[in-house]
Amino acid sequence: MNGASGAAVGELLAIGQQRLGRAGIENARREARLLLAAAMARPWGDLVGEERQPVAADAAVRFDGFVARRAAREPVSRILGHREFWSLDFGLSAATLDPRADSEALIEAVLEAVPSRDASLSILDLGCGSGCLLLALLTEFPQARGIGIDLAPLAAATAGANAEHNRLERRARFQIGDWDSGLTGRFDIIVSNPPYIPTSRIATLEPEVARYDPLLALDGGADGLDAHRQLAQLLPRRLADGGIAVIEHGDEQGPAAQSIYEAAGLVLRKWHADLGGHRRCLVMASDGDKKTVGKGRGTV
Ligand SMILES: C[S@@+](CC[C@H](N)C(=O)[O-])C[C@H]1O[C@@H](n2cnc3c(N)ncnc32)[C@H](O)[C@@H]1O
């Protein structure tokens, strides 16, 4: 493919599909269509049944570049620069994890734990990446405010841009930090999807993850539990009276993570599963009393 002007949609799709198929991409036709639509700045559905439509030379060149990147196993979301999470649109950058649908389990767990959508919650998102967890929660709790923190300056900046993009900037603040360093106050809800992949496993992950998600977002140390150990130390001083911490963990890490938080004095409220039915996050509280979350005890 050389981006020659005059090529038709069907022709470029066939070439793109073939190239992606050779690179081992499963849904090569669908992805080629997504990339061509983006290259032409058209909605995906517009191209259906439009096989004979000519493609402008500049769009064909863009498509060629997109296909080359996808053939090198860069995810479509990174090529297009954004990803949907909890029906919101999030811009991505080199420092942000590509948000996973499984992490929507954390949002569901909070919704289940907090009876009132009008609660004036204070929310802390530790390791915010794109800001997807905090911003999704702010759309569900219109009176809530929150802070997201990330060690990666570019991730904090991307999250801030996502807050503006989703018109939530008045209730969300994003800052650079090593977990809660430089932070004061306590929070009704703390969410975190920390890095939890054991270091030696990272190279074995699919290339879309191992090559394109930032190492800082993946690497959980030798046993994958380093970040959980760090979070367990800080949660007791950051949780408001009656507050809960909802923490994502890796497959089969649940019992080990639970022990770490319990050793730090926290109490398990429940497990929450992801869409695949796997235990995905722990809901931990600072004490065993089932106080109502969100009585405005936290501060932002
Ligand atoms: C698995 S990603 C999660 C990102 C986002 N919350 C999500 O669910 O898509 C973990 C995030 O933690 C951040 N991180 C790693 N170590 C950190 C630390 N010591 N302090 C603050 N953030 C950290 C990474 O930069 C990354 O953005």
Ligand as a Chemical Component Dictionary entry (heavy atoms), coordinates in Angstrom:
data_LIG
# 
_chem_comp.id                   LIG 
_chem_comp.type                 NON-POLYMER 
_chem_comp.pdbx_formal_charge   0 
_chem_comp.three_letter_code    LIG 
# 
loop_
_chem_comp_atom.comp_id 
_chem_comp_atom.atom_id 
_chem_comp_atom.alt_atom_id 
_chem_comp_atom.type_symbol 
_chem_comp_atom.charge 
_chem_comp_atom.model_Cartn_x 
_chem_comp_atom.model_Cartn_y 
_chem_comp_atom.model_Cartn_z 
_chem_comp_atom.pdbx_ordinal 
LIG C1  C1  C 0  -2.632 0.038 36.513 1  
LIG S1  S1  S 1  -2.427 1.764 36.256 2  
LIG C2  C2  C 0  -4.063 2.351 36.571 3  
LIG C3  C3  C 0  -4.412 3.636 35.897 4  
LIG C4  C4  C 0  -5.905 4.009 35.978 5  
LIG N1  N1  N 0  -6.318 4.173 37.351 6  
LIG C5  C5  C 0  -6.742 2.940 35.299 7  
LIG O1  O1  O 0  -7.416 2.172 36.003 8  
LIG O2  O2  O -1 -6.738 2.879 34.051 9  
LIG C6  C6  C 0  -1.502 2.234 37.692 10 
LIG C7  C7  C 0  -1.154 3.698 37.774 11 
LIG O3  O3  O 0  -0.394 3.909 38.982 12 
LIG C8  C8  C 0  0.619  4.847 38.733 13 
LIG N2  N2  N 0  1.657  4.672 39.764 14 
LIG C9  C9  C 0  2.591  3.684 39.870 15 
LIG N3  N3  N 0  3.337  3.866 40.976 16 
LIG C10 C10 C 0  2.869  4.979 41.595 17 
LIG C11 C11 C 0  3.215  5.673 42.779 18 
LIG N4  N4  N 0  4.245  5.262 43.550 19 
LIG N5  N5  N 0  2.512  6.772 43.122 20 
LIG C12 C12 C 0  1.486  7.213 42.336 21 
LIG N6  N6  N 0  1.106  6.593 41.188 22 
LIG C13 C13 C 0  1.777  5.486 40.825 23 
LIG C14 C14 C 0  1.063  4.546 37.324 24 
LIG O4  O4  O 0  1.726  5.625 36.733 25 
LIG C15 C15 C 0  -0.276 4.210 36.660 26 
LIG O5  O5  O 0  -0.851 5.360 36.095 27 
# 
loop_
_chem_comp_bond.comp_id 
_chem_comp_bond.atom_id_1 
_chem_comp_bond.atom_id_2 
_chem_comp_bond.value_order 
_chem_comp_bond.pdbx_ordinal 
LIG C1  S1  SING 1  
LIG S1  C2  SING 2  
LIG S1  C6  SING 3  
LIG C2  C3  SING 4  
LIG C3  C4  SING 5  
LIG C4  N1  SING 6  
LIG C4  C5  SING 7  
LIG C5  O1  DOUB 8  
LIG C5  O2  SING 9  
LIG C6  C7  SING 10 
LIG C7  O3  SING 11 
LIG C7  C15 SING 12 
LIG O3  C8  SING 13 
LIG C8  N2  SING 14 
LIG C8  C14 SING 15 
LIG N2  C9  SING 16 
LIG N2  C13 SING 17 
LIG C9  N3  DOUB 18 
LIG N3  C10 SING 19 
LIG C10 C11 SING 20 
LIG C10 C13 DOUB 21 
LIG C11 N4  SING 22 
LIG C11 N5  DOUB 23 
LIG N5  C12 SING 24 
LIG C12 N6  DOUB 25 
LIG N6  C13 SING 26 
LIG C14 O4  SING 27 
LIG C14 C15 SING 28 
LIG C15 O5  SING 29 
# 
